Amino acid sequence: MSKKYYFENVDELVQHLIFKYKELSPLKLQKSLYFLFAFYAGNYQISEEQGVAESDYDYPKYLFKADFEAWTYGPVIRHVYDKNKKDEYMAKEFNFEGNENSEISKFIDDVSEMIMAKSDFALVDRSHDDKAWKDAIAIGNSSPMSEEVIANEYKELFKNMG
């Protein structure tokens, strides 16, 4: 049985992204976390459903524990927002040793490069297209967003693309 999360703490990924990209606006950091989580979870669920395994490694279901809330400008992890606002994160490269880890590293690099190429507000607009955010924000600002709902939405999105 694999572990549920690749990163035991989302702060490890935040520090890695800060190491890799130096300066990240709060919006770009939050949208990076959201889309990395959603793309990974959606792809994982398709692989599970189709019984597809690209390696012998048993990948975790989620990239990290996603405590997203629906805020006005899109999904936000509150504790990351708070720590980042207080400048409590240090740039620190994550050690991706081993073949299975190099796949995760490549995934993070590929997806984050696409994210960095977009403006902050293009990312906000894109996150506002997601039903998971729309449903949560309809309940009220700061409403929780379910990991499973996000994963299922992206699974369907990727299935329809393929």
C-alpha positions in Angstrom: 0.0 0.0 0.0 1.4 3.3 -1.0 1.3 6.4 1.1 -1.6 8.8 0.4 0.5 11.9 -0.3 3.8 12.3 -2.1 4.7 15.4 0.0 3.9 14.7 3.7 3.8 18.4 4.1 2.8 21.0 1.4 5.5 23.3 2.9 8.1 21.1 1.3 6.7 21.8 -2.2 6.3 25.5 -1.4 9.9 25.7 -0.4 10.9 23.8 -3.6 8.9 26.2 -5.8 10.4 29.2 -4.1 13.9 27.7 -4.6 13.2 27.0 -8.3 11.4 30.3 -9.2 12.9 32.7 -6.6 10.1 35.2 -6.5 6.5 34.0 -6.6 3.5 36.3 -6.2 1.0 35.0 -3.6 -1.5 34.4 -6.5 1.0 32.5 -8.6 2.1 30.4 -5.6 -1.5 29.5 -4.7 -2.5 28.7 -8.3 0.7 26.7 -8.7 -0.3 24.5 -5.8 -3.9 24.2 -7.0 -3.0 23.2 -10.5 -0.2 20.9 -9.5 -2.5 19.2 -7.1 -5.4 18.9 -9.6 -3.3 17.8 -12.6 -1.5 15.1 -10.5 -4.7 13.8 -8.8 -6.7 13.8 -12.1 -3.9 11.9 -13.9 -3.5 9.5 -11.0 -7.2 8.6 -11.0 -7.2 8.0 -14.7 -4.2 5.6 -14.4 -5.9 3.8 -11.5 -9.2 3.5 -13.4 -7.5 2.2 -16.5 -5.0 0.0 -14.6 -2.2 1.8 -16.3 1.2 1.8 -14.6 4.2 3.5 -16.2 6.5 1.9 -13.6 6.5 -0.6 -10.8 6.4 2.3 -8.3 3.1 2.6 -6.4 2.5 6.4 -6.7 0.6 8.1 -3.9 -3.0 9.2 -4.7 -2.3 12.9 -4.1 0.7 15.1 -4.4 0.0 16.7 -1.0 -2.8 17.2 1.5 -4.9 19.8 -0.1 -6.7 22.0 2.4 -8.0 24.4 -0.3 -10.6 27.0 0.4 -12.6 28.9 -2.2 -11.5 32.5 -2.0 -12.4 35.4 -4.3 -9.3 35.0 -6.5 -9.5 31.2 -6.6 -8.4 28.2 -4.4 -6.1 29.0 -1.5 -4.4 27.0 1.2 -4.9 29.3 4.2 -1.8 28.2 6.2 0.4 28.6 3.1 -1.1 32.0 2.5 -0.5 33.0 6.1 3.1 31.7 6.3 4.0 33.3 2.9 2.5 36.6 3.9 4.8 36.6 7.0 7.7 35.6 4.8 8.3 32.4 6.8 9.3 30.2 3.8 12.9 29.6 3.0 13.9 28.5 -0.5 14.9 24.9 -0.3 15.4 22.4 -3.1 13.5 19.1 -2.6 15.6 16.0 -3.0 14.1 13.9 -5.8 16.4 10.9 -5.7 15.5 7.6 -7.4 13.6 6.8 -10.7 10.1 7.2 -9.3 11.0 10.5 -7.8 12.5 11.8 -11.0 9.1 11.2 -12.6 7.4 13.4 -9.9 10.2 16.0 -10.4 9.6 16.1 -14.1 5.9 16.4 -13.6 6.3 19.3 -11.2 8.8 21.0 -13.6 6.5 20.5 -16.6 3.3 21.7 -15.0 4.9 24.6 -13.1 6.6 25.9 -16.2 3.2 26.1 -17.9 1.9 27.9 -14.9 4.8 30.4 -14.7 4.2 31.3 -18.4 0.7 32.6 -17.5 -0.2 35.9 -15.8 -1.6 35.9 -12.3 -5.0 36.8 -13.5 -5.1 34.4 -16.4 -4.5 31.7 -13.7 -7.3 33.2 -11.5 -9.7 33.2 -14.5 -8.8 29.6 -15.3 -9.3 28.5 -11.7 -12.7 30.2 -11.8 -13.7 27.9 -14.6 -13.6 24.9 -12.2 -16.8 23.5 -10.8 -15.1 22.6 -7.6 -14.3 26.3 -7.0 -17.7 27.5 -8.3 -19.6 25.2 -6.0 -17.5 26.0 -2.9 -17.6 29.8 -3.5 -21.4 29.6 -3.9 -21.6 28.4 -0.3 -19.5 31.4 0.8 -16.0 32.8 0.8 -13.4 30.5 2.4 -15.6 27.4 2.0 -13.5 24.2 1.9 -12.9 22.5 -1.4 -12.8 18.7 -1.3 -9.7 16.9 -2.6 -11.9 14.2 -4.1 -14.1 16.7 -5.9 -11.1 18.4 -7.4 -9.5 15.1 -8.4 -12.7 13.8 -10.0 -13.2 17.0 -12.0 -9.7 16.8 -13.4 -10.0 13.1 -14.1 -13.1 13.8 -16.2 -11.3 16.8 -17.9 -8.4 14.6 -18.9 -10.6 11.7 -20.0 -12.5 14.0 -22.3 -9.2 15.4 -23.7 -7.8 11.9 -24.5 
